[in-house]
Amino acid sequence: MNTDAVTDDQFKQAMAQFPSGVTIVTTVANDEQFGFTASAFSSLSLSPPLILVCLANNADCFKPFNAGEQFAVNIIDAKHEKLAMKFATKGCDKFSGGEFVLGSSGLPILSGTPVALECRTKYTYPGGDHIILVGQVEYLTINDGTPTIWYAGGFQHLGT
């Protein structure tokens, strides 16, 4: 058994070996749109329909998500990869390209995404250097498309 402390770099390298879906998460606060890219996303419960997504505590959009009452999770496909990189970047105008429409809940939904989940925030939990947002899915949209995954430090595409 290895008793040495796990370094940040070792942990990142280990987690890079686990393929994960890629999402763009959005919300609205005081008539302003906010968003981030997340691969730390999962279904949590079937009944009620709950999902979870994790956001870094030092993210520019931490406050609106932490205090917010709703958020949307957009599962991306290959045509949204550049946008996902933009939403992973601090300090840029993420919504400038007009790729979003308002969903049933009034949240920004990515046009043409394979899946969009509009959620009411049920719980928030501290999780180390992240916050865990638990949302109850109130509306969902399913379109054609194949989700993109993140693996070994880059986007990968699932076979059809």
C-alpha positions as CSV (number, residue, x, y, z in Angstrom):
1,M,0.0,0.0,0.0
2,N,1.3,3.4,-1.0
3,T,1.4,5.7,2.1
4,D,2.7,8.8,0.3
5,A,0.4,11.7,-0.1
6,V,-1.3,12.0,-3.4
7,T,-0.2,15.2,-5.3
8,D,-2.5,17.4,-7.3
9,D,-0.7,16.4,-10.5
10,Q,-1.0,12.6,-9.7
11,F,-4.7,13.0,-9.1
12,K,-5.3,15.0,-12.3
13,Q,-3.3,12.3,-14.2
14,A,-5.4,9.5,-12.7
15,M,-8.7,11.2,-13.3
16,A,-7.7,11.9,-16.9
17,Q,-7.9,8.2,-17.5
18,F,-11.7,8.2,-16.7
19,P,-13.8,9.2,-19.7
20,S,-16.5,11.8,-18.8
21,G,-19.2,13.6,-20.6
22,V,-18.8,17.3,-21.3
23,T,-21.5,19.8,-20.3
24,I,-22.1,23.6,-20.4
25,V,-24.0,24.7,-17.3
26,T,-26.0,27.9,-17.3
27,T,-28.0,30.1,-15.0
28,V,-29.4,33.6,-14.8
29,A,-29.1,36.1,-11.9
30,N,-30.2,39.7,-12.0
31,D,-31.0,39.5,-15.7
32,E,-27.3,38.4,-16.4
33,Q,-26.4,35.0,-17.9
34,F,-23.6,32.9,-16.3
35,G,-22.1,29.6,-17.3
36,F,-19.2,27.1,-17.0
37,T,-18.0,23.9,-18.6
38,A,-18.2,20.8,-16.4
39,S,-17.3,17.2,-16.8
40,A,-18.1,16.5,-13.1
41,F,-21.8,15.7,-13.9
42,S,-23.9,12.7,-13.1
43,S,-27.5,11.5,-12.7
44,L,-28.3,11.0,-9.0
45,S,-31.9,9.8,-8.7
46,L,-34.6,8.5,-10.9
47,S,-37.5,9.4,-8.6
48,P,-37.4,12.3,-8.2
49,P,-35.2,13.0,-11.3
50,L,-32.1,14.5,-9.7
51,I,-28.7,15.3,-11.2
52,L,-25.5,16.7,-9.8
53,V,-22.8,18.9,-11.2
54,C,-19.7,20.4,-9.5
55,L,-18.3,23.9,-9.8
56,A,-14.9,25.2,-8.6
57,N,-15.1,27.6,-5.6
58,N,-12.8,30.0,-7.4
59,A,-14.9,30.2,-10.6
60,D,-16.0,33.6,-11.8
61,C,-19.6,32.4,-11.7
62,F,-19.5,30.7,-8.3
63,K,-21.8,33.2,-6.5
64,P,-24.7,33.2,-8.9
65,F,-24.7,29.4,-9.0
66,N,-24.2,29.0,-5.2
67,A,-27.1,31.4,-4.5
68,G,-29.2,30.5,-7.5
69,E,-32.6,28.8,-7.6
70,Q,-32.2,27.1,-11.0
71,F,-29.6,26.0,-13.6
72,A,-29.5,24.1,-16.9
73,V,-27.1,21.4,-18.0
74,N,-26.4,21.2,-21.7
75,I,-24.7,17.9,-22.8
76,I,-22.5,18.9,-25.8
77,D,-21.6,17.3,-29.1
78,A,-18.6,17.8,-31.4
79,K,-20.0,21.1,-32.9
80,H,-19.9,22.7,-29.4
81,E,-16.3,21.9,-28.5
82,K,-15.0,25.4,-29.1
83,L,-17.8,26.8,-27.1
84,A,-17.0,24.4,-24.2
85,M,-13.5,25.7,-24.2
86,K,-14.8,29.2,-24.1
87,F,-17.0,28.4,-21.1
88,A,-14.0,26.9,-19.4
89,T,-12.1,30.2,-19.7
90,K,-12.2,32.9,-17.1
91,G,-13.0,36.5,-17.9
92,C,-14.5,36.2,-21.4
93,D,-17.9,37.0,-22.7
94,K,-19.3,33.5,-22.9
95,F,-22.7,34.3,-24.4
96,S,-21.6,36.6,-27.2
97,G,-22.1,34.1,-30.1
98,G,-25.8,33.8,-30.0
99,E,-25.8,30.0,-29.6
100,F,-28.4,30.0,-26.8
101,V,-32.2,30.2,-26.7
102,L,-34.4,30.6,-23.6
103,G,-35.8,27.3,-22.4
104,S,-39.1,26.6,-20.7
105,S,-37.7,27.8,-17.4
106,G,-36.2,31.0,-18.9
107,L,-32.7,29.6,-18.6
108,P,-30.2,29.8,-21.5
109,I,-30.3,26.5,-23.4
110,L,-27.6,25.6,-26.0
111,S,-29.2,25.3,-29.5
112,G,-28.8,21.9,-31.1
113,T,-27.4,20.2,-28.0
114,P,-28.1,16.4,-27.7
115,V,-29.7,16.9,-24.2
116,A,-30.6,19.9,-22.1
117,L,-31.8,19.6,-18.6
118,E,-33.5,22.5,-16.8
119,C,-33.3,22.1,-13.1
120,R,-34.5,23.6,-9.8
121,T,-31.7,23.8,-7.3
122,K,-32.5,21.4,-4.5
123,Y,-29.3,21.2,-2.5
124,T,-25.7,22.6,-2.5
125,Y,-22.9,20.9,-0.6
126,P,-19.3,21.8,-0.1
127,G,-16.9,19.4,-1.8
128,G,-13.3,20.4,-1.1
129,D,-12.4,23.1,-3.6
130,H,-15.7,22.7,-5.4
131,I,-19.4,23.0,-4.6
132,I,-21.8,20.2,-5.5
133,L,-25.1,21.5,-7.0
134,V,-28.0,19.0,-6.9
135,G,-30.8,19.9,-9.2
136,Q,-34.3,18.4,-9.8
137,V,-35.0,18.2,-13.5
138,E,-38.2,20.1,-14.3
139,Y,-37.9,20.2,-18.1
140,L,-35.7,18.3,-20.6
141,T,-35.0,18.4,-24.3
142,I,-33.6,15.5,-26.3
143,N,-32.3,16.1,-29.8
144,D,-30.3,14.1,-32.3
145,G,-26.6,14.1,-31.8
146,T,-23.8,12.1,-30.2
147,P,-22.4,13.5,-26.9
148,T,-18.7,14.4,-26.8
149,I,-16.5,13.0,-24.0
150,W,-13.3,14.2,-22.3
151,Y,-10.6,11.7,-22.0
152,A,-6.8,11.9,-21.5
153,G,-6.8,15.7,-21.7
154,G,-8.9,16.1,-24.9
155,F,-12.2,15.8,-26.6
156,Q,-13.1,12.3,-27.9
157,H,-16.0,11.2,-30.0
158,L,-18.1,8.1,-29.5
159,G,-18.6,5.7,-32.4
160,T,-22.0,5.4,-34.0
